Amino acid sequence: MFIPGIIVGALKSGRTVGDGITDLTYYNCPWEQIAYAFEGGYGPDVVIFNKVVGWIINVIWVVGASVVAIVFINSRS
């Protein structure tokens, strides 16, 4: 999310590159998105993705990480 954060920060009006990095690596982090959902809110206003896009990215992130872990563990046995 670091590289996309640089791009989003540079392109989004009213945001700096540093803001974009923080937005995408912290506020838009899949684990933070899940925490916001469990708290009943959606987090601060700096969230770049809307709720639907955020959840799609979360699912891809978790499934992708699971697949990588399974492939890694399977390759070592």
Distance bins in CASP14 RR format, pairs under 12 A and 6 or more apart:
PFRMAT RR
TARGET T0000
AUTHOR 0000-0000-0000
RMODE 2
METHOD distances of the structure
MODEL  1
1 7 0 0 0 0 0 1 0 0 0 0 0
1 8 0 0 0 0 1 0 0 0 0 0 0
1 9 0 0 0 0 0 1 0 0 0 0 0
1 20 0 0 0 0 1 0 0 0 0 0 0
1 21 0 0 0 0 1 0 0 0 0 0 0
1 22 0 0 0 0 0 1 0 0 0 0 0
1 23 0 0 0 0 1 0 0 0 0 0 0
1 24 1 0 1 0 0 0 0 0 0 0 0
1 25 1 0 1 0 0 0 0 0 0 0 0
1 26 0 0 0 0 1 0 0 0 0 0 0
1 27 0 0 0 0 0 1 0 0 0 0 0
1 28 1 0 0 1 0 0 0 0 0 0 0
1 29 1 0 0 1 0 0 0 0 0 0 0
1 30 0 0 0 0 1 0 0 0 0 0 0
1 31 0 0 0 0 0 1 0 0 0 0 0
1 32 0 0 0 0 0 1 0 0 0 0 0
1 33 0 0 0 0 0 1 0 0 0 0 0
1 48 0 0 0 0 0 1 0 0 0 0 0
1 49 0 0 0 0 0 1 0 0 0 0 0
1 54 0 0 0 0 0 1 0 0 0 0 0
1 57 0 0 0 0 1 0 0 0 0 0 0
1 61 0 0 0 0 1 0 0 0 0 0 0
2 8 0 0 0 0 0 1 0 0 0 0 0
2 9 0 0 0 0 0 1 0 0 0 0 0
2 17 0 0 0 0 0 1 0 0 0 0 0
2 18 0 0 0 0 0 1 0 0 0 0 0
2 20 0 0 0 0 1 0 0 0 0 0 0
2 21 1 0 0 1 0 0 0 0 0 0 0
2 22 0 0 0 0 0 1 0 0 0 0 0
2 23 0 0 0 0 0 1 0 0 0 0 0
2 24 1 0 0 1 0 0 0 0 0 0 0
2 25 1 0 0 1 0 0 0 0 0 0 0
2 26 0 0 0 0 0 1 0 0 0 0 0
2 28 0 0 0 0 0 1 0 0 0 0 0
2 29 0 0 0 0 0 1 0 0 0 0 0
3 9 0 0 0 0 0 1 0 0 0 0 0
3 10 0 0 0 0 0 1 0 0 0 0 0
3 17 0 0 0 0 0 1 0 0 0 0 0
3 20 0 0 0 0 0 1 0 0 0 0 0
3 21 0 0 0 0 1 0 0 0 0 0 0
3 24 0 0 0 0 1 0 0 0 0 0 0
3 25 0 0 0 0 0 1 0 0 0 0 0
4 10 0 0 0 0 0 1 0 0 0 0 0
4 11 0 0 0 0 0 1 0 0 0 0 0
4 12 0 0 0 0 0 1 0 0 0 0 0
4 17 0 0 0 0 0 1 0 0 0 0 0
4 20 0 0 0 0 1 0 0 0 0 0 0
4 21 0 0 0 0 1 0 0 0 0 0 0
4 23 0 0 0 0 1 0 0 0 0 0 0
4 24 1 0 1 0 0 0 0 0 0 0 0
4 25 0 0 0 0 1 0 0 0 0 0 0
4 28 0 0 0 0 1 0 0 0 0 0 0
4 48 0 0 0 0 1 0 0 0 0 0 0
4 49 0 0 0 0 0 1 0 0 0 0 0
4 57 0 0 0 0 0 1 0 0 0 0 0
5 11 0 0 0 0 1 0 0 0 0 0 0
5 12 0 0 0 0 1 0 0 0 0 0 0
5 15 0 0 0 0 1 0 0 0 0 0 0
5 16 0 0 0 0 0 1 0 0 0 0 0
5 17 1 0 0 1 0 0 0 0 0 0 0
5 18 0 0 0 0 1 0 0 0 0 0 0
5 19 0 0 0 0 1 0 0 0 0 0 0
5 20 1 0 1 0 0 0 0 0 0 0 0
5 21 1 0 1 0 0 0 0 0 0 0 0
5 22 0 0 0 0 1 0 0 0 0 0 0
5 23 1 0 0 1 0 0 0 0 0 0 0
5 24 1 0 1 0 0 0 0 0 0 0 0
5 25 1 0 0 1 0 0 0 0 0 0 0
5 26 0 0 0 0 0 1 0 0 0 0 0
5 27 0 0 0 0 0 1 0 0 0 0 0
5 28 0 0 0 0 1 0 0 0 0 0 0
5 29 0 0 0 0 0 1 0 0 0 0 0
5 46 0 0 0 0 0 1 0 0 0 0 0
5 48 0 0 0 0 1 0 0 0 0 0 0
5 49 0 0 0 0 0 1 0 0 0 0 0
6 12 0 0 0 0 0 1 0 0 0 0 0
6 15 0 0 0 0 0 1 0 0 0 0 0
6 16 0 0 0 0 0 1 0 0 0 0 0
6 17 1 0 1 0 0 0 0 0 0 0 0
6 18 1 0 0 1 0 0 0 0 0 0 0
6 19 0 0 0 0 0 1 0 0 0 0 0
6 20 1 0 0 1 0 0 0 0 0 0 0
6 21 1 0 0 1 0 0 0 0 0 0 0
6 22 0 0 0 0 0 1 0 0 0 0 0
6 23 0 0 0 0 0 1 0 0 0 0 0
6 24 0 0 0 0 1 0 0 0 0 0 0
6 25 0 0 0 0 0 1 0 0 0 0 0
7 15 0 0 0 0 0 1 0 0 0 0 0
7 17 0 0 0 0 1 0 0 0 0 0 0
7 18 0 0 0 0 0 1 0 0 0 0 0
7 20 0 0 0 0 1 0 0 0 0 0 0
7 21 0 0 0 0 1 0 0 0 0 0 0
7 23 0 0 0 0 0 1 0 0 0 0 0
7 24 0 0 0 0 1 0 0 0 0 0 0
7 48 0 0 0 0 0 1 0 0 0 0 0
8 14 0 0 0 0 0 1 0 0 0 0 0
8 15 1 0 0 1 0 0 0 0 0 0 0
8 16 0 0 0 0 0 1 0 0 0 0 0
8 17 0 0 0 0 1 0 0 0 0 0 0
8 18 0 0 0 0 0 1 0 0 0 0 0
8 19 0 0 0 0 1 0 0 0 0 0 0
8 20 1 0 1 0 0 0 0 0 0 0 0
8 21 0 0 0 0 1 0 0 0 0 0 0
8 22 0 0 0 0 0 1 0 0 0 0 0
8 23 1 0 0 1 0 0 0 0 0 0 0
8 24 1 0 0 1 0 0 0 0 0 0 0
8 25 0 0 0 0 0 1 0 0 0 0 0
8 27 0 0 0 0 0 1 0 0 0 0 0
8 28 0 0 0 0 1 0 0 0 0 0 0
8 46 0 0 0 0 0 1 0 0 0 0 0
8 47 0 0 0 0 0 1 0 0 0 0 0
8 48 1 0 0 1 0 0 0 0 0 0 0
8 49 0 0 0 0 1 0 0 0 0 0 0
9 15 1 0 1 0 0 0 0 0 0 0 0
9 16 1 0 0 1 0 0 0 0 0 0 0
9 17 1 0 1 0 0 0 0 0 0 0 0
9 18 1 0 0 1 0 0 0 0 0 0 0
9 19 1 0 1 0 0 0 0 0 0 0 0
9 20 1 1 0 0 0 0 0 0 0 0 0
9 21 1 0 0 1 0 0 0 0 0 0 0
9 22 0 0 0 0 1 0 0 0 0 0 0
9 23 1 0 0 1 0 0 0 0 0 0 0
9 24 0 0 0 0 1 0 0 0 0 0 0
9 25 0 0 0 0 0 1 0 0 0 0 0
9 28 0 0 0 0 0 1 0 0 0 0 0
9 46 0 0 0 0 0 1 0 0 0 0 0
9 48 0 0 0 0 1 0 0 0 0 0 0
10 16 0 0 0 0 1 0 0 0 0 0 0
10 17 1 0 1 0 0 0 0 0 0 0 0
10 18 0 0 0 0 1 0 0 0 0 0 0
10 19 0 0 0 0 0 1 0 0 0 0 0
10 20 0 0 0 0 1 0 0 0 0 0 0
10 21 0 0 0 0 0 1 0 0 0 0 0
11 17 0 0 0 0 1 0 0 0 0 0 0
11 19 0 0 0 0 0 1 0 0 0 0 0
11 20 0 0 0 0 1 0 0 0 0 0 0
11 48 0 0 0 0 0 1 0 0 0 0 0
12 18 0 0 0 0 0 1 0 0 0 0 0
12 19 0 0 0 0 1 0 0 0 0 0 0
12 20 1 0 0 1 0 0 0 0 0 0 0
12 21 0 0 0 0 0 1 0 0 0 0 0
12 23 0 0 0 0 1 0 0 0 0 0 0
12 24 0 0 0 0 0 1 0 0 0 0 0
12 46 0 0 0 0 0 1 0 0 0 0 0
12 48 1 0 0 1 0 0 0 0 0 0 0
13 19 0 0 0 0 0 1 0 0 0 0 0
14 20 0 0 0 0 0 1 0 0 0 0 0
14 23 0 0 0 0 0 1 0 0 0 0 0
14 46 0 0 0 0 0 1 0 0 0 0 0
15 21 0 0 0 0 1 0 0 0 0 0 0
15 22 0 0 0 0 1 0 0 0 0 0 0
15 23 1 0 0 1 0 0 0 0 0 0 0
15 24 0 0 0 0 0 1 0 0 0 0 0
15 27 0 0 0 0 0 1 0 0 0 0 0
15 45 0 0 0 0 0 1 0 0 0 0 0
15 46 0 0 0 0 1 0 0 0 0 0 0
15 48 0 0 0 0 1 0 0 0 0 0 0
16 22 0 0 0 0 1 0 0 0 0 0 0
16 23 0 0 0 0 0 1 0 0 0 0 0
16 46 0 0 0 0 0 1 0 0 0 0 0
17 23 0 0 0 0 0 1 0 0 0 0 0
17 24 0 0 0 0 0 1 0 0 0 0 0
18 24 0 0 0 0 1 0 0 0 0 0 0
18 25 0 0 0 0 1 0 0 0 0 0 0
18 26 0 0 0 0 0 1 0 0 0 0 0
18 46 0 0 0 0 0 1 0 0 0 0 0
19 25 0 0 0 0 0 1 0 0 0 0 0
19 26 0 0 0 0 0 1 0 0 0 0 0
19 27 0 0 0 0 1 0 0 0 0 0 0
19 28 0 0 0 0 0 1 0 0 0 0 0
19 44 0 0 0 0 0 1 0 0 0 0 0
19 45 0 0 0 0 0 1 0 0 0 0 0
19 46 1 0 0 1 0 0 0 0 0 0 0
19 48 0 0 0 0 1 0 0 0 0 0 0
20 26 0 0 0 0 1 0 0 0 0 0 0
20 27 0 0 0 0 1 0 0 0 0 0 0
20 28 0 0 0 0 1 0 0 0 0 0 0
20 46 0 0 0 0 1 0 0 0 0 0 0
20 47 0 0 0 0 0 1 0 0 0 0 0
20 48 1 0 0 1 0 0 0 0 0 0 0
21 27 0 0 0 0 0 1 0 0 0 0 0
21 28 0 0 0 0 0 1 0 0 0 0 0
21 29 0 0 0 0 0 1 0 0 0 0 0
21 46 0 0 0 0 0 1 0 0 0 0 0
21 48 0 0 0 0 0 1 0 0 0 0 0
22 28 0 0 0 0 1 0 0 0 0 0 0
22 29 0 0 0 0 0 1 0 0 0 0 0
22 32 0 0 0 0 0 1 0 0 0 0 0
22 44 0 0 0 0 0 1 0 0 0 0 0
22 46 1 0 0 1 0 0 0 0 0 0 0
22 47 0 0 0 0 0 1 0 0 0 0 0
22 48 0 0 0 0 0 1 0 0 0 0 0
23 29 0 0 0 0 1 0 0 0 0 0 0
23 32 0 0 0 0 0 1 0 0 0 0 0
23 43 0 0 0 0 0 1 0 0 0 0 0
23 44 0 0 0 0 1 0 0 0 0 0 0
23 45 0 0 0 0 0 1 0 0 0 0 0
23 46 1 0 1 0 0 0 0 0 0 0 0
23 47 1 0 0 1 0 0 0 0 0 0 0
23 48 1 0 1 0 0 0 0 0 0 0 0
23 49 0 0 0 0 1 0 0 0 0 0 0
24 30 0 0 0 0 0 1 0 0 0 0 0
24 32 0 0 0 0 0 1 0 0 0 0 0
24 33 0 0 0 0 0 1 0 0 0 0 0
24 46 0 0 0 0 0 1 0 0 0 0 0
24 47 0 0 0 0 1 0 0 0 0 0 0
24 48 1 0 0 1 0 0 0 0 0 0 0
24 49 0 0 0 0 1 0 0 0 0 0 0
24 54 0 0 0 0 0 1 0 0 0 0 0
24 57 0 0 0 0 0 1 0 0 0 0 0
25 31 0 0 0 0 0 1 0 0 0 0 0
25 32 0 0 0 0 1 0 0 0 0 0 0
25 46 0 0 0 0 0 1 0 0 0 0 0
25 48 0 0 0 0 0 1 0 0 0 0 0
26 32 1 0 0 1 0 0 0 0 0 0 0
26 33 0 0 0 0 0 1 0 0 0 0 0
26 35 0 0 0 0 0 1 0 0 0 0 0
26 36 0 0 0 0 0 1 0 0 0 0 0
26 43 0 0 0 0 0 1 0 0 0 0 0
26 44 0 0 0 0 1 0 0 0 0 0 0
26 46 0 0 0 0 1 0 0 0 0 0 0
26 47 0 0 0 0 0 1 0 0 0 0 0
26 48 0 0 0 0 0 1 0 0 0 0 0
27 33 0 0 0 0 1 0 0 0 0 0 0
27 35 0 0 0 0 0 1 0 0 0 0 0
27 36 0 0 0 0 1 0 0 0 0 0 0
27 42 0 0 0 0 0 1 0 0 0 0 0
27 43 1 0 0 1 0 0 0 0 0 0 0
27 44 1 0 0 1 0 0 0 0 0 0 0
27 45 0 0 0 0 1 0 0 0 0 0 0
27 46 1 0 1 0 0 0 0 0 0 0 0
27 47 1 0 1 0 0 0 0 0 0 0 0
27 48 1 0 0 1 0 0 0 0 0 0 0
27 49 0 0 0 0 1 0 0 0 0 0 0
27 54 0 0 0 0 0 1 0 0 0 0 0
28 34 0 0 0 0 0 1 0 0 0 0 0
28 36 0 0 0 0 0 1 0 0 0 0 0
28 42 0 0 0 0 0 1 0 0 0 0 0
28 43 0 0 0 0 0 1 0 0 0 0 0
28 44 0 0 0 0 0 1 0 0 0 0 0
28 46 0 0 0 0 1 0 0 0 0 0 0
28 47 1 0 1 0 0 0 0 0 0 0 0
28 48 1 0 1 0 0 0 0 0 0 0 0
28 49 1 0 1 0 0 0 0 0 0 0 0
28 50 0 0 0 0 0 1 0 0 0 0 0
28 51 0 0 0 0 0 1 0 0 0 0 0
28 53 0 0 0 0 1 0 0 0 0 0 0
28 54 1 0 0 1 0 0 0 0 0 0 0
28 55 0 0 0 0 0 1 0 0 0 0 0
28 57 1 0 0 1 0 0 0 0 0 0 0
28 58 0 0 0 0 1 0 0 0 0 0 0
28 61 0 0 0 0 0 1 0 0 0 0 0
29 35 0 0 0 0 1 0 0 0 0 0 0
29 36 0 0 0 0 0 1 0 0 0 0 0
29 43 0 0 0 0 0 1 0 0 0 0 0
29 47 0 0 0 0 0 1 0 0 0 0 0
29 48 0 0 0 0 0 1 0 0 0 0 0
29 49 0 0 0 0 0 1 0 0 0 0 0
29 54 0 0 0 0 0 1 0 0 0 0 0
29 57 0 0 0 0 1 0 0 0 0 0 0
29 58 0 0 0 0 1 0 0 0 0 0 0
29 61 0 0 0 0 1 0 0 0 0 0 0
30 36 0 0 0 0 0 1 0 0 0 0 0
30 37 0 0 0 0 0 1 0 0 0 0 0
30 49 0 0 0 0 0 1 0 0 0 0 0
30 53 0 0 0 0 0 1 0 0 0 0 0
30 54 1 0 0 1 0 0 0 0 0 0 0
30 55 0 0 0 0 1 0 0 0 0 0 0
30 56 0 0 0 0 0 1 0 0 0 0 0
30 57 1 0 0 1 0 0 0 0 0 0 0
30 58 1 0 1 0 0 0 0 0 0 0 0
30 59 0 0 0 0 1 0 0 0 0 0 0
30 60 0 0 0 0 1 0 0 0 0 0 0
30 61 1 0 1 0 0 0 0 0 0 0 0
30 62 1 0 0 1 0 0 0 0 0 0 0
30 63 0 0 0 0 0 1 0 0 0 0 0
30 64 0 0 0 0 0 1 0 0 0 0 0
30 65 0 0 0 0 1 0 0 0 0 0 0
31 37 0 0 0 0 0 1 0 0 0 0 0
31 38 0 0 0 0 0 1 0 0 0 0 0
31 54 0 0 0 0 0 1 0 0 0 0 0
31 57 0 0 0 0 0 1 0 0 0 0 0
31 58 0 0 0 0 1 0 0 0 0 0 0
31 61 0 0 0 0 1 0 0 0 0 0 0
31 62 0 0 0 0 1 0 0 0 0 0 0
31 65 0 0 0 0 0 1 0 0 0 0 0
32 38 0 0 0 0 0 1 0 0 0 0 0
32 39 0 0 0 0 0 1 0 0 0 0 0
32 41 0 0 0 0 0 1 0 0 0 0 0
32 42 0 0 0 0 0 1 0 0 0 0 0
32 43 1 0 0 1 0 0 0 0 0 0 0
32 44 0 0 0 0 1 0 0 0 0 0 0
32 46 0 0 0 0 0 1 0 0 0 0 0
32 47 0 0 0 0 1 0 0 0 0 0 0
32 49 0 0 0 0 0 1 0 0 0 0 0
32 54 0 0 0 0 0 1 0 0 0 0 0
32 57 0 0 0 0 0 1 0 0 0 0 0
32 58 0 0 0 0 1 0 0 0 0 0 0
32 61 0 0 0 0 0 1 0 0 0 0 0
33 39 0 0 0 0 0 1 0 0 0 0 0
33 40 0 0 0 0 0 1 0 0 0 0 0
33 41 0 0 0 0 0 1 0 0 0 0 0
33 42 0 0 0 0 1 0 0 0 0 0 0
33 43 0 0 0 0 1 0 0 0 0 0 0
33 44 0 0 0 0 0 1 0 0 0 0 0
33 47 1 0 0 1 0 0 0 0 0 0 0
33 48 0 0 0 0 0 1 0 0 0 0 0
33 49 0 0 0 0 1 0 0 0 0 0 0
33 50 0 0 0 0 0 1 0 0 0 0 0
33 51 0 0 0 0 1 0 0 0 0 0 0
33 52 0 0 0 0 0 1 0 0 0 0 0
33 53 0 0 0 0 1 0 0 0 0 0 0
33 54 1 0 1 0 0 0 0 0 0 0 0
33 55 1 0 0 1 0 0 0 0 0 0 0
33 56 0 0 0 0 0 1 0 0 0 0 0
33 57 1 0 0 1 0 0 0 0 0 0 0
33 58 1 0 1 0 0 0 0 0 0 0 0
33 59 0 0 0 0 0 1 0 0 0 0 0
33 61 0 0 0 0 1 0 0 0 0 0 0
33 62 0 0 0 0 0 1 0 0 0 0 0
34 40 0 0 0 0 0 1 0 0 0 0 0
34 41 0 0 0 0 0 1 0 0 0 0 0
34 42 0 0 0 0 0 1 0 0 0 0 0
34 43 0 0 0 0 0 1 0 0 0 0 0
34 51 0 0 0 0 0 1 0 0 0 0 0
34 54 0 0 0 0 1 0 0 0 0 0 0
34 55 0 0 0 0 1 0 0 0 0 0 0
34 57 0 0 0 0 0 1 0 0 0 0 0
34 58 1 0 0 1 0 0 0 0 0 0 0
34 59 0 0 0 0 0 1 0 0 0 0 0
34 61 0 0 0 0 1 0 0 0 0 0 0
34 62 0 0 0 0 1 0 0 0 0 0 0
35 41 0 0 0 0 1 0 0 0 0 0 0
35 42 0 0 0 0 0 1 0 0 0 0 0
35 43 0 0 0 0 1 0 0 0 0 0 0
35 58 0 0 0 0 0 1 0 0 0 0 0
36 42 1 0 1 0 0 0 0 0 0 0 0
36 43 1 0 1 0 0 0 0 0 0 0 0
36 44 0 0 0 0 1 0 0 0 0 0 0
36 46 0 0 0 0 0 1 0 0 0 0 0
36 47 1 0 0 1 0 0 0 0 0 0 0
36 49 0 0 0 0 0 1 0 0 0 0 0
36 51 0 0 0 0 1 0 0 0 0 0 0
36 54 0 0 0 0 1 0 0 0 0 0 0
36 55 0 0 0 0 0 1 0 0 0 0 0
36 58 0 0 0 0 0 1 0 0 0 0 0
37 43 0 0 0 0 1 0 0 0 0 0 0
37 47 0 0 0 0 0 1 0 0 0 0 0
37 51 0 0 0 0 1 0 0 0 0 0 0
37 54 0 0 0 0 1 0 0 0 0 0 0
37 55 1 0 0 1 0 0 0 0 0 0 0
37 58 0 0 0 0 1 0 0 0 0 0 0
40 51 0 0 0 0 0 1 0 0 0 0 0
41 47 0 0 0 0 0 1 0 0 0 0 0
41 51 0 0 0 0 1 0 0 0 0 0 0
42 48 0 0 0 0 0 1 0 0 0 0 0
42 49 0 0 0 0 0 1 0 0 0 0 0
42 50 0 0 0 0 1 0 0 0 0 0 0
42 51 1 0 0 1 0 0 0 0 0 0 0
42 52 0 0 0 0 0 1 0 0 0 0 0
42 53 0 0 0 0 0 1 0 0 0 0 0
42 54 0 0 0 0 1 0 0 0 0 0 0
42 55 0 0 0 0 0 1 0 0 0 0 0
43 49 0 0 0 0 0 1 0 0 0 0 0
43 51 0 0 0 0 0 1 0 0 0 0 0
43 54 0 0 0 0 0 1 0 0 0 0 0
47 53 0 0 0 0 1 0 0 0 0 0 0
47 54 0 0 0 0 1 0 0 0 0 0 0
47 57 0 0 0 0 0 1 0 0 0 0 0
48 54 0 0 0 0 1 0 0 0 0 0 0
48 57 0 0 0 0 0 1 0 0 0 0 0
49 55 0 0 0 0 1 0 0 0 0 0 0
49 56 0 0 0 0 1 0 0 0 0 0 0
49 57 1 0 0 1 0 0 0 0 0 0 0
49 58 0 0 0 0 1 0 0 0 0 0 0
49 61 0 0 0 0 0 1 0 0 0 0 0
50 56 0 0 0 0 0 1 0 0 0 0 0
50 57 0 0 0 0 0 1 0 0 0 0 0
51 57 0 0 0 0 0 1 0 0 0 0 0
51 58 0 0 0 0 0 1 0 0 0 0 0
52 58 0 0 0 0 0 1 0 0 0 0 0
52 59 0 0 0 0 0 1 0 0 0 0 0
53 59 0 0 0 0 0 1 0 0 0 0 0
53 60 0 0 0 0 0 1 0 0 0 0 0
54 60 0 0 0 0 1 0 0 0 0 0 0
54 61 0 0 0 0 1 0 0 0 0 0 0
54 62 0 0 0 0 0 1 0 0 0 0 0
55 61 0 0 0 0 0 1 0 0 0 0 0
55 62 0 0 0 0 0 1 0 0 0 0 0
56 62 0 0 0 0 0 1 0 0 0 0 0
56 63 0 0 0 0 0 1 0 0 0 0 0
57 63 0 0 0 0 0 1 0 0 0 0 0
57 64 0 0 0 0 0 1 0 0 0 0 0
58 64 0 0 0 0 0 1 0 0 0 0 0
58 65 0 0 0 0 0 1 0 0 0 0 0
59 65 0 0 0 0 0 1 0 0 0 0 0
59 66 0 0 0 0 0 1 0 0 0 0 0
60 66 0 0 0 0 0 1 0 0 0 0 0
60 67 0 0 0 0 0 1 0 0 0 0 0
61 67 0 0 0 0 0 1 0 0 0 0 0
61 68 0 0 0 0 0 1 0 0 0 0 0
62 68 0 0 0 0 0 1 0 0 0 0 0
62 69 0 0 0 0 0 1 0 0 0 0 0
63 69 0 0 0 0 0 1 0 0 0 0 0
63 70 0 0 0 0 0 1 0 0 0 0 0
64 70 0 0 0 0 1 0 0 0 0 0 0
64 71 0 0 0 0 1 0 0 0 0 0 0
64 72 0 0 0 0 0 1 0 0 0 0 0
65 71 0 0 0 0 0 1 0 0 0 0 0
65 72 0 0 0 0 0 1 0 0 0 0 0
66 72 0 0 0 0 0 1 0 0 0 0 0
66 73 0 0 0 0 0 1 0 0 0 0 0
67 73 0 0 0 0 0 1 0 0 0 0 0
67 74 0 0 0 0 0 1 0 0 0 0 0
68 74 0 0 0 0 0 1 0 0 0 0 0
68 75 0 0 0 0 0 1 0 0 0 0 0
69 75 0 0 0 0 0 1 0 0 0 0 0
69 76 0 0 0 0 0 1 0 0 0 0 0
70 76 0 0 0 0 0 1 0 0 0 0 0
70 77 0 0 0 0 0 1 0 0 0 0 0
71 77 0 0 0 0 0 1 0 0 0 0 0
END
